[in-house]
Amino acid sequence: MACSIPLQQSDRSMPGLSTLLSMRDIDKHFQGARALNKASLEVGAGEIMALVGQNGAGKSTLIKVLTGAHRKDAGTIVFDDKEVAFASPQAAQAGGISTIYQEINLIPYRSVAENICLGRQPRRYGLIDWQRTNNEARRLLGRFAIDLDVRQPLAEFSTAVQQMVAIARAISFNAKLVIMDEPTSSLDENEVKVLFDVMRQLRSEGVSVIFITHRLDELFAVCDRVTVMRDGRTITTQPMSKVDKLQLVSAMLGRDREDVRVQATGFRRSPMASTGGEVLYTDALMVGYRVKSAHVEVQSGQIAGLAGLLGSGRTEVARAIFGADPASGGEIRVLGKPVHPSDPAQAIKLGIGFCTEDRKVEGIVPDMSVRENLTLALLPHLTRFGVVNEDRQREIVDRFIKRLAIKTTGPEQKIKDLSGGNQQKVLLARWLCTNPKLLILDEPTRGIDVGAKMEIQSLINELADQGLAVLMISSELEEIVEGADRVFVLSDGRTVAELSRGSIDAAAIMHAMAHDTPVTGAVNPVP
Amino acid sequence: MSEAQPIATNARLPAVWPRLRPFATLAALLVLLAFNLAVTPNFVSWQTLNVNMTQVATIVIVSVGMTLVIATGGIDLSVGSLMAISGALAPLIFLSPFGLAHPALGVALALVVPVAAAAAFGFFNGWFITRFGVQPIVGTLVLFIAGRGIAQVMTNGNLQVFKNPSFQVIGLGRVFGVPVQVIIMLILVAAAAWMLRRTLLGRQILAVGGNERAARLSGVPVAVIKRWVYTISGFCAGIAGLVVVSINSSSDANLVGLGMELDAIAAVAVGGTPFAGGQAMVVGTLLGALIIQLLRYTLLANGVPDSAALIVKGAVIALAVWSQQRGR
């Protein structure tokens, strides 16, 4: 197979580089669940190493083991020719490993200089020597050709500059290795370019970088090698010059192109099923930085899949249609009428329901009963003069508990005491009882055990057969391939492919996910 | 077919405790009563009951609104100042030339306008907090400070002394021997408890407090709900202000409702409403206020000075919060 990566023979050679970090056979368990399974990672001195993988692949756990935030169960870590086991991120920092997180851990209303030098400001007579502090900060930022007033509060500057400050702080500890965990997720294209220049500058000074990102284009723009993780294992390490995006995608998803198991889900889409009129149509949809031009279409009786890698803008598209985070441009039509929902309540009136990907944070009201949670969206229609008709409420709740086979001791049980699968069923029922025209499902089976997963999938299948329009986001290729009647693939905020019945297969979807977009981050002078 | 243990929960530890919690407050009250029956001289008398009930009524009235605010995860520091505004407005109305010329209408307006004004200020709190996304503790701090100033400006800082029996029914009147403010208190407690259980507003208040993001994604108008609870809180404070000035036959903008926000918050805490929001124990708040009141009375009646009583009050609040943490 031409495009699959030889999994066992990782390319460990690093011509002209000595090894700075070598993690081997790292194991880590969390309450019985295996998070890392003999994972390994090697980084050369002065190398930019990309670390990629799906959600839950073990990237963050591996990094946390390295920096001492988690303790490893087994394995060895050799850093700078010494075997190490850092007790805490502070110890790792003192040992030469600095980490920059997605959310910047700085103090917004203190000056840039203070942020850079915090904790070890030069002193004179017991007081902070501001002049030396400021000079030191200017010197560190100067390495990246960044010139700004270091006495200004950090909050006055853009996210990109704040990111630079975090990096300047990181290398001021004489870091030999800088770990960047999705640093680009809140940056615009120009800011990303500046960040890449900084990374190249670090490399030229002999500092190594581990770069975690979900945007594949960025890897090719700036990285030397890439390590792919999946299911707690290190799958492969390759020089960037020897892989293409499609190979990366299939390594991350763990699929060779034709190798998607048959009937692994509860979906049974009939190829001949008839569909009704258009329910949802969006075109050139823009949301924030992330979504630049999204197009999706769903007809009644149809399940439309929305696929794409993490960070491609899938969730943002769904939330914009539902009015949770309104679109900044483009067209949305619901049942043929142009709409601009700016609040979920408006979308609900249009007949839209939305199951969020984060059940705990945005779905359930934990301390309320199954009954209250199930009828939360319908409640305004169950009232007369503001008083809830409890008989009708109970009748509806009983009906849906029965119909969806929700396992509960009764309608009055608190929803937080249900299993994940049953919580998800309650949330589905929350929308189904409003009799929606369109149901948007964001990762409807994430974090749910296998049995309940199949049940929920066949339920979605049945609902579509009864005429409901479903827009389904899923990271699981099987779910999209077997469950969707048509598929829209997003890449970097754009719909790059539309597949219809017959042409939906794993290969085509992965091909589209790896779609080529203009590469950002060519060498540029810093503004 | 599906999960092995569908209803598995925190069944390990004290599963009974959360169910017993509401009764813990009641039990504490009963212990206090029993102690008094045994120790305090002349405890069983109509007068003791009257003194305690009339004193606790204003705290409970304010605490009902506070309970609703806290159920949404907020807090209302402005209630004491809104009481001062309401208490200052009432005599201004019935002592005005218009109020003296039309005594009946004057008294009616003196009962309605101040309460409406306090509710309007409460609405302002809610608007300010939701419009600008301000922390409730900061948002209501504005009127906590400015509200008392407004009351003082309205009265030029003067003490207003009056004698107006038909207005003062609200603080001194009785129906079948029961003080009017106690009746008002009981009506408000019952209304709030019913509202939380049976109405759309009540259920949405608890949903907003329980998980604001989930509530919004389910179409609950979060900002509207929050404005409602602060408006209701202002409304309750307005009534309490009228009760206080009519008991005193005078209105001093510097003193009416002073420190009331803290008494109300304490009553809610002792009553078992969690400050994270999502639950509201209105009857618990009533019991909480009664406990604090009875405790103070017990200590005073047994010769413990007021200053020492404050320490005990603090200890009781600490105990209540501790028992709530245990209940988690």
Contacts between the chains, C-beta under 8 A, distances in Angstrom:
chain1	res1	chain2	res2	distance
A	322	B	217	7.6
A	324	B	216	7.5
A	324	B	217	6.1
A	344	B	216	6.0
A	344	B	217	5.2
A	344	B	218	7.3
A	344	B	219	5.5
A	345	B	219	4.2
A	345	B	220	7.7
A	345	B	221	6.1
A	348	B	218	7.8
A	348	B	219	4.2
A	354	B	217	6.3
A	356	B	217	6.2
A	361	B	211	7.9
A	361	B	213	6.5
A	361	B	214	7.9
A	362	B	211	7.6
A	362	B	213	4.6
A	362	B	214	5.4
A	362	B	217	5.7
A	363	B	214	5.6
A	363	B	217	7.7
A	364	B	211	6.8
A	364	B	214	6.3
A	365	B	206	7.8
A	365	B	207	5.3
A	365	B	210	3.9
A	365	B	211	4.4
A	365	B	214	5.4
A	365	B	215	6.9
A	365	B	278	7.0
A	366	B	210	6.7
A	366	B	211	6.7
A	366	B	278	7.9
A	367	B	210	5.3
A	367	B	278	4.9
A	367	B	279	6.1
A	368	B	206	6.7
A	368	B	207	6.8
A	368	B	210	5.6
A	368	B	278	7.5
A	372	B	203	6.5
A	372	B	206	7.8
A	372	B	207	7.4
A	376	B	207	5.9
A	376	B	214	7.7
A	376	B	215	7.2
A	376	B	218	4.3
A	376	B	220	7.1
A	377	B	218	4.3
A	377	B	219	5.4
A	379	B	200	5.8
A	379	B	203	6.1
A	379	B	204	7.3
A	380	B	200	6.2
A	380	B	219	7.6
A	383	B	199	7.4
A	383	B	200	4.6
A	386	B	199	5.0
A	386	B	200	5.2
A	386	B	201	6.2
A	387	B	198	5.6
A	387	B	199	5.4
A	387	B	200	7.6
A	388	B	198	5.8
A	388	B	199	6.4
A	388	B	200	6.1
A	388	B	203	6.5
A	390	B	198	7.4
A	405	B	2	7.8
A	407	B	2	6.8
A	407	B	3	6.8
A	407	B	6	3.4
A	407	B	7	6.7
A	408	B	6	7.4
A	408	B	7	6.7
A	409	B	7	5.4
A	413	B	7	7.1
A	417	B	7	6.6
A	417	B	9	3.9
A	417	B	10	7.6
A	418	B	6	7.2
A	418	B	7	7.2
A	419	B	3	4.6
A	419	B	5	7.5
A	419	B	6	5.6
A	419	B	8	7.3
A	421	B	2	6.3
A	421	B	3	6.1
A	422	B	3	7.3
A	422	B	6	6.2
A	430	B	218	6.7
A	449	B	2	7.5
A	449	B	3	5.9
A	451	B	1	5.5
A	451	B	2	4.1
A	451	B	3	6.7
A	452	B	2	4.7
A	452	B	3	6.2
A	455	B	1	7.2
A	455	B	2	6.1
